[in-house]
């Protein structure tokens, strides 16, 4: 059984090299995080432009109504979510 221990040292080194080459490093993680942050920022800008047209710096009455609704929902949304969460927890 002595021949089985080091029978394929070249194969063992190749396997170790391929495993090491596939490791995820901190540099890879930072790069991926930066890419995701850029995607989130782009999506946020796109979503904001869909709701309100800010290209002319003038809000129409329709856009002002949307702003009022969004301000109201910023307050009521969490309250509604909390009430629904408590109700779902009790069931």
Order of alpha helices (4+ residues) and beta strands (2+ residues): alpha-alpha-alpha
